[in-house]
Amino acid sequence: MTKKRAPLGAGLDSDIGNFAGSEGKTKKLPINQNEARNISREAGFPSREAPKTRDRRNVSPYALSKGYKVRSGMHALIIRISDELGVKDHTMHERALLALIEKDCSDDLKAEFERLTK
Protein backbone atom coordinates (compact mmCIF):
# COMPACT_ATOMS: atom_id res chain seq x y z
CA MET A 1 0.00 0.00 0.00
CA THR A 2 1.18 3.48 -0.75
CA LYS A 3 0.88 6.42 1.61
CA LYS A 4 -0.38 8.72 -1.13
CA ARG A 5 -3.78 10.19 -0.41
CA ALA A 6 -6.70 9.90 -2.73
CA PRO A 7 -7.27 13.01 -4.87
CA LEU A 8 -9.86 15.54 -3.64
CA GLY A 9 -11.42 15.87 -7.04
CA ALA A 10 -12.41 18.96 -9.00
CA GLY A 11 -8.76 19.85 -9.51
CA LEU A 12 -8.12 20.29 -5.78
CA ASP A 13 -5.06 18.06 -5.54
CA SER A 14 -3.14 20.60 -3.45
CA ASP A 15 -1.37 19.94 -0.21
CA ILE A 16 -3.31 20.78 2.97
CA GLY A 17 -0.59 23.31 3.84
CA ASN A 18 -1.80 25.50 1.00
CA PHE A 19 -5.11 25.97 2.80
CA ALA A 20 -3.62 27.21 6.07
CA GLY A 21 -4.51 30.77 7.02
CA SER A 22 -2.02 33.59 7.12
CA GLU A 23 -0.26 33.69 10.46
CA GLY A 24 -0.17 36.94 12.42
CA LYS A 25 -2.23 38.88 9.91
CA THR A 26 -5.62 40.18 10.94
CA LYS A 27 -8.38 41.13 8.58
CA LYS A 28 -9.51 44.71 8.66
CA LEU A 29 -13.21 45.01 9.19
CA PRO A 30 -14.89 47.14 6.55
CA ILE A 31 -16.71 49.20 9.21
CA ASN A 32 -16.08 50.36 12.76
CA GLN A 33 -17.91 48.25 15.36
CA ASN A 34 -19.48 51.31 16.99
CA GLU A 35 -20.82 52.38 13.61
CA ALA A 36 -22.18 48.87 13.06
CA ARG A 37 -23.97 48.98 16.44
CA ASN A 38 -25.50 52.36 15.61
CA ILE A 39 -26.64 51.21 12.17
CA SER A 40 -28.20 48.01 13.55
CA ARG A 41 -29.89 49.91 16.39
CA GLU A 42 -31.37 52.39 13.89
CA ALA A 43 -32.55 49.48 11.72
CA GLY A 44 -34.39 48.01 14.71
CA PHE A 45 -32.22 44.96 15.38
CA PRO A 46 -32.00 44.03 19.08
CA SER A 47 -28.58 44.04 20.70
CA ARG A 48 -27.04 40.70 21.66
CA GLU A 49 -24.90 42.28 24.34
CA ALA A 50 -25.74 41.52 27.95
CA PRO A 51 -27.66 44.31 29.66
CA LYS A 52 -25.52 46.45 31.94
CA THR A 53 -27.80 46.33 34.94
CA ARG A 54 -26.89 45.63 38.50
CA ASP A 55 -28.51 42.45 39.85
CA ARG A 56 -26.53 42.05 43.02
CA ARG A 57 -26.70 44.59 45.79
CA ASN A 58 -24.51 45.01 48.83
CA VAL A 59 -24.58 42.05 51.18
CA SER A 60 -26.73 42.45 54.26
CA PRO A 61 -24.94 42.61 57.61
CA TYR A 62 -27.56 40.28 59.10
CA ALA A 63 -26.74 36.59 59.49
CA LEU A 64 -30.22 35.12 59.07
CA SER A 65 -31.94 35.07 55.73
CA LYS A 66 -35.52 34.40 54.74
CA GLY A 67 -35.91 32.67 51.41
CA TYR A 68 -39.29 32.99 49.79
CA LYS A 69 -40.65 33.09 46.28
CA VAL A 70 -41.97 36.27 44.72
CA ARG A 71 -43.84 36.97 41.53
CA SER A 72 -42.00 37.60 38.29
CA GLY A 73 -40.51 41.10 38.27
CA MET A 74 -41.04 41.63 42.00
CA HIS A 75 -37.34 41.24 42.84
CA ALA A 76 -36.41 44.00 40.40
CA LEU A 77 -39.16 46.19 41.90
CA ILE A 78 -37.78 45.64 45.41
CA ILE A 79 -34.34 46.74 44.20
CA ARG A 80 -35.78 49.84 42.49
CA ILE A 81 -37.74 50.83 45.63
CA SER A 82 -34.65 50.35 47.80
CA ASP A 83 -32.55 52.43 45.41
CA GLU A 84 -35.14 55.20 45.33
CA LEU A 85 -35.32 55.27 49.14
CA GLY A 86 -31.54 55.11 49.38
CA VAL A 87 -31.57 52.10 51.69
CA LYS A 88 -30.63 48.42 51.50
CA ASP A 89 -33.25 45.74 50.83
CA HIS A 90 -33.51 44.59 54.45
CA THR A 91 -34.20 48.17 55.63
CA MET A 92 -36.91 48.56 53.00
CA HIS A 93 -38.52 45.30 54.20
CA GLU A 94 -38.36 46.48 57.82
CA ARG A 95 -40.05 49.76 56.89
CA ALA A 96 -42.78 47.88 55.03
CA LEU A 97 -43.33 45.56 58.01
CA LEU A 98 -43.56 48.52 60.38
CA ALA A 99 -46.15 50.19 58.14
CA LEU A 100 -48.24 46.99 58.09
CA ILE A 101 -47.95 46.54 61.85
CA GLU A 102 -48.95 50.15 62.54
CA LYS A 103 -51.91 49.90 60.19
CA ASP A 104 -53.40 46.47 60.95
CA CYS A 105 -51.78 44.83 63.98
CA SER A 106 -51.79 45.06 67.76
CA ASP A 107 -49.52 47.15 69.95
CA ASP A 108 -47.69 44.09 71.30
CA LEU A 109 -46.47 43.24 67.78
CA LYS A 110 -45.26 46.82 67.36
CA ALA A 111 -43.41 46.62 70.68
CA GLU A 112 -41.76 43.33 69.63
CA PHE A 113 -40.77 44.84 66.27
CA GLU A 114 -39.21 47.84 68.00
CA ARG A 115 -37.34 45.55 70.41
CA LEU A 116 -35.94 43.50 67.51
CA THR A 117 -34.89 46.50 65.44
CA LYS A 118 -33.07 48.47 68.16
C-alpha positions as CSV (number, residue, x, y, z in Angstrom):
1,M,0.0,0.0,0.0
2,T,1.2,3.5,-0.7
3,K,0.9,6.4,1.6
4,K,-0.4,8.7,-1.1
5,R,-3.8,10.2,-0.4
6,A,-6.7,9.9,-2.7
7,P,-7.3,13.0,-4.9
8,L,-9.9,15.5,-3.6
9,G,-11.4,15.9,-7.0
10,A,-12.4,19.0,-9.0
11,G,-8.8,19.8,-9.5
12,L,-8.1,20.3,-5.8
13,D,-5.1,18.1,-5.5
14,S,-3.1,20.6,-3.5
15,D,-1.4,19.9,-0.2
16,I,-3.3,20.8,3.0
17,G,-0.6,23.3,3.8
18,N,-1.8,25.5,1.0
19,F,-5.1,26.0,2.8
20,A,-3.6,27.2,6.1
21,G,-4.5,30.8,7.0
22,S,-2.0,33.6,7.1
23,E,-0.3,33.7,10.5
24,G,-0.2,36.9,12.4
25,K,-2.2,38.9,9.9
26,T,-5.6,40.2,10.9
27,K,-8.4,41.1,8.6
28,K,-9.5,44.7,8.7
29,L,-13.2,45.0,9.2
30,P,-14.9,47.1,6.5
31,I,-16.7,49.2,9.2
32,N,-16.1,50.4,12.8
33,Q,-17.9,48.3,15.4
34,N,-19.5,51.3,17.0
35,E,-20.8,52.4,13.6
36,A,-22.2,48.9,13.1
37,R,-24.0,49.0,16.4
38,N,-25.5,52.4,15.6
39,I,-26.6,51.2,12.2
40,S,-28.2,48.0,13.5
41,R,-29.9,49.9,16.4
42,E,-31.4,52.4,13.9
43,A,-32.6,49.5,11.7
44,G,-34.4,48.0,14.7
45,F,-32.2,45.0,15.4
46,P,-32.0,44.0,19.1
47,S,-28.6,44.0,20.7
48,R,-27.0,40.7,21.7
49,E,-24.9,42.3,24.3
50,A,-25.7,41.5,27.9
51,P,-27.7,44.3,29.7
52,K,-25.5,46.4,31.9
53,T,-27.8,46.3,34.9
54,R,-26.9,45.6,38.5
55,D,-28.5,42.4,39.8
56,R,-26.5,42.0,43.0
57,R,-26.7,44.6,45.8
58,N,-24.5,45.0,48.8
59,V,-24.6,42.0,51.2
60,S,-26.7,42.4,54.3
61,P,-24.9,42.6,57.6
62,Y,-27.6,40.3,59.1
63,A,-26.7,36.6,59.5
64,L,-30.2,35.1,59.1
65,S,-31.9,35.1,55.7
66,K,-35.5,34.4,54.7
67,G,-35.9,32.7,51.4
68,Y,-39.3,33.0,49.8
69,K,-40.7,33.1,46.3
70,V,-42.0,36.3,44.7
71,R,-43.8,37.0,41.5
72,S,-42.0,37.6,38.3
73,G,-40.5,41.1,38.3
74,M,-41.0,41.6,42.0
75,H,-37.3,41.2,42.8
76,A,-36.4,44.0,40.4
77,L,-39.2,46.2,41.9
78,I,-37.8,45.6,45.4
79,I,-34.3,46.7,44.2
80,R,-35.8,49.8,42.5
81,I,-37.7,50.8,45.6
82,S,-34.6,50.3,47.8
83,D,-32.5,52.4,45.4
84,E,-35.1,55.2,45.3
85,L,-35.3,55.3,49.1
86,G,-31.5,55.1,49.4
87,V,-31.6,52.1,51.7
88,K,-30.6,48.4,51.5
89,D,-33.2,45.7,50.8
90,H,-33.5,44.6,54.4
91,T,-34.2,48.2,55.6
92,M,-36.9,48.6,53.0
93,H,-38.5,45.3,54.2
94,E,-38.4,46.5,57.8
95,R,-40.0,49.8,56.9
96,A,-42.8,47.9,55.0
97,L,-43.3,45.6,58.0
98,L,-43.6,48.5,60.4
99,A,-46.1,50.2,58.1
100,L,-48.2,47.0,58.1
101,I,-47.9,46.5,61.9
102,E,-48.9,50.1,62.5
103,K,-51.9,49.9,60.2
104,D,-53.4,46.5,60.9
105,C,-51.8,44.8,64.0
106,S,-51.8,45.1,67.8
107,D,-49.5,47.2,69.9
108,D,-47.7,44.1,71.3
109,L,-46.5,43.2,67.8
110,K,-45.3,46.8,67.4
111,A,-43.4,46.6,70.7
112,E,-41.8,43.3,69.6
113,F,-40.8,44.8,66.3
114,E,-39.2,47.8,68.0
115,R,-37.3,45.6,70.4
116,L,-35.9,43.5,67.5
117,T,-34.9,46.5,65.4
118,K,-33.1,48.5,68.2
